[in-house]
Amino acid sequence: MMTKDWLLSENPESRLQSNLGQAYRISCALMKNRLAAIGFFIIVLLLLTAICAPFIAPYSPIESDLGNRLIAPSMAHWLGTDELGRDIFSRIIYGCRITLMIVLLVAVISAPIGLLIGTISGYFGGWLDKTLMGITDIFLSMPKLILALAFVAALGPGIENAVIAIAITAWPVYARIARAETMTFRNAEFISAVRMQGASHSRIIFLHVIPLCLSSTIIRVTLDMAGIILTAAGLGFLGLGAQPPSPEWGAMISSGRAYILDQWWVATMPGIAIILVSLGFSLFGDGLRDVLDPRSRTQ
């Protein structure tokens, strides 16, 4: 049975014990940070809401009920109804699935691409480094939302195309971070020792360089989650993201802007959801950065 002493042992007997002990220390440090703990709670709540949406939502997120359109928040409809009589609370609950799917897909697509490009660029240097970083700088020179709009306009509206467009605009930051990390230890003694043992460049990059760049990349991905959510909401607001009747938060704000003065809840409630989820990822990302930063461990 694993105990605290076993996890915190200074002389672990196996790699599993060492990894579990490190994970335990990181989780304890995160929970000591109140803001990071709040952010973690919001993220867990988002995950549970997305998983349990059919059991939490009292109404269908897409079925219209024109007899109950634009009803103010009440016991029957906690957050009111929209212009088609759909329950806003139920739509926000199901919207968690869309938001979580966009965030995860963008992270899964953009982070590995940026990590691979950055490590290859930093490891080899020379003309390859100049070429890859030149392409990266071109993407970084343009605002993310404008670039995403251009790609979605070319690919066509839809949630799949929105994910691709956001991923295309997100990878350069990870490439820059991975390149900077790689350049700090590409000539280190342990890399030279592995190379002298006959390891190929691909083996060194995938088994030694990329794992050393993972922590900084994970931190950046977590911090970028809020920006990804806002970009996705912006595309949905402009009608280029998830298409009706999907309960996407940005599209909900767009449809409710015509009623913002009299029926304020139609646009305000999904806006509050966007703010809370973005805040949760930002707080958790800040706490994760403080915990995983090597400089903080030596102070």
N, C-alpha and C positions, 0 to 999 in steps of 0.2 A: 504494500500500500504506500503510495507516494505521500510524503509528509513535507512540511516546510523545510525541515533540516536537510532532507534528501534533495530538494530542489535547489537550496542555497549552498550546497556543498562546494567548498573551494577546490576539491579534487574529484571531479566527476569521473565515474567509472566508464561511461560510454558517451558517444556523441548525442544520443537521445536525451540522456540526463542533462548534458550541457545545454542543448537547445531548449529543453523544457525549463531549465533554470533561468536562462536568459529571457525567455518569454514571460516567466513569472515576475522577474524583476521589472521588466518593461511595463507589464500590466499594473503592478503595484505603484510604480512611479506615475503612471497615467492617472490612476484613481486618486492619488494625492493632489493632483492638479484639478481644482474644482471646475474650472472652465472646460478643461478637456473631458472631465467626467460628464458634464452637461452635454457637450457635443456628442460623446459616445452614446449617451442615453437617447438623444434625438435620432441618431443613425440607427440604433437598434429598434427604436419605435417605428421608424420608416420601414425597416425590413419586416418587422412583424405585421405592420399594417398592410404591406404589399402581399405578404403570404396569406393573411387571413381576411383579405378584402371581402370575399363573398359572405363571410360570417359576421363582419362588422357593419357593412353598408346595409341600411334598412330598405333601400329602394334600388331599382335598376338605374345604372348610370346613363343609359342611352334612351330609355323609353320616355316618350313625351306624355304630358298630362296637361293639356291646355286649360282645363278647368281650374288648375292650381298654379297658374303662371304668376311669377313675380310676387310670391308670398314672402312676407318678412320672416325673419327667424322666429320660430315658435317651438312648442313641444313636439308637434308633428313633424316639422322640418327644422332641425336644429340650426342650420345655417341658411335657411330660406330656400327658395326655388328660383330658377332662371327664367328666361323669356319663353321657354318651351315647357315650363312646369316640371323640369327635372330637378331632383333633389341635389342641392349643391354639396352637401356633406358626403353623399354617396359618390358623387363625381370626383370629389377631392380624394376620397379613399382609394378609388380605382386609379386615379391619376398618379398615386404613389408608384404603381407598377410601371407606368410609362416612364416616369422620371428615373426610377431605379434602373430600368432597362437601358435607357439612354446613357446614364452615367457609367454603368458597368461596361457596356459595349465600347464606348469611347475610350475608357481606360484600358480595356483589353486590346484594342486595336492600336491606339496611339503610343502608349507607354513602351511596349516591346519594340515598335518600329524606331522610336526615338532613341531608346537604349542601345539598340544594335548599331544604328548609324553613328551615334556618338562614340561608342567604344571602338568601332572600326576606324573612325576618323582620328581619334586620339592615339590609338595604338600604332597605326602605320605612319601617320603624319605625311609630310611631303605634298605632292600634287593631289593625292586622294583626299587629304585633309582639307586643302584649299577648295577643291571642287565641292565636297559635301557640305562644308561650312558656308560656301558661297550660296548654295541652294537653300540652306537653312536660313541664312540672313535675308534672303528674298522673302521667305514666308514670314519671318519675324518683323519685317519692315511694314507689313500691312496689318491693320486692325483685324482681330479675329472675327468679329461679327460681320464686318464688311466682306472679308474673304469667304466666310461661311455662306453668306448671302449669294455671292458670285457662284460658288460651287453648287448650291441648291438650285439656283436659277438655271444652271446648265444641266443638272441631273434631273430636275423636276421635283415638285413638292412631294412630301411623304416622309414618314418617320425613319425609314431605312436610309434614304438619301440624306436626311438631316444628320444621322449618326455618322455617315461617311464624311460629310462636309465638316462636321465639328472635329472628327478625328484627324482629318487632313490639316486642319489649322492648329491642332494641339501638340503634335509630335515634335516640332522644332525646339521647344523649351527643354524637353527631356534629352534631346540630342546634345544641346549645349551643356547641360549639367553633366551628362555621362562623359562627354569629351573632356571637360575640365577635371573630373575625377580621374579619368584614365591617364591623363598627362602627368598627374602627380606621382604615379607609381609605375609607369610603363618601363622605366629604367631601374626599378628597384631590384635588390639582390635576389629576392625570392622569384621574381619573374625571370631573371637571368638564369637562376638555378633550374627552373622548370624547362627553360629553353635548352639548356645544356644537356638535359636528360633526354632530349629528342622529341619533346612535345611540339606538335604543329601549331601554327598560328591560330587556327580555328579552335583547337583544344584549349589553348591559353586564354583566348577571348571568352569562350563559353563557360569554362570551368574555373577560371581564376579572376578575370577582369570584370565580367558582368556581375558575379555575386558581390564584389566589392562596391559596385555602383548601385546595388539594389536599394539600400537604405535611403539614400538621398532621392532616388527616383520615387520610392513609395511616399516619402514625405511630400514631394512636389505634386504627385498625383492626388493625394488627399487634399492638399491646399487648392488644387485646380478644380475640384469637384464643384465648388460653388460657382465658379466661372462657367463650367460646362452646363450647369443647371440654368443659369441666367441666359446663356447663349441659346440653349434649346427652347427656353420660354420665349426668347425674342423671335426665334424662327416661327414658333407656334403662333405668336401674336400677329405676325405678318402673314400668316396663312401658308407658310412654307414647311412647317413641321408636320406633326400628326394632324390628320384631316378629320373633319366632323363625321360622325358624332363622337369620336374618341374624346374621353375626358382629360385632355392634356391641359395643364394649368395655364400656359401662355395663351392657348386658344380660348380658354374660358375667360380670361381677362379681356381678350379682344372682343368677344361677343358681348361682354357686359359693359364695355366702355360707353355704349349709347345710353345706359341707364345709371351712370355713375352718380348723378345728382339726386335722383329720386329713389332709385333702388340700389343703394350703394353696396349692398352685400354681394351682388352678383359678381362684381369685379374685385372687391376687397378681399373676400375669403380665400380665393386661390392665390392672391398676391401675398397674403399672410403666410400661406403654406410654403410658397417659394422662399420667403424671407427666413422662416424657421429652419427649413432644411438646409439652405445655404449657410446659415449661421452655425448649424450643427457641424457641418463638414469643416468650416473655417476654424471653429474652436478646437475640434479634434485634431486637425492638421497642425495647428500651432503647438498643442501639447505633444503631439508625436514628434515634431521637430525638436522640441526641447529635450525629449527623452533620448532620441536616437542621434543627436548631434555629438560627435566624438569629443568636441572641445568642452562640452558641458560635463563629460565624465571625468575629465582630468582636473576640473576646478575644485 
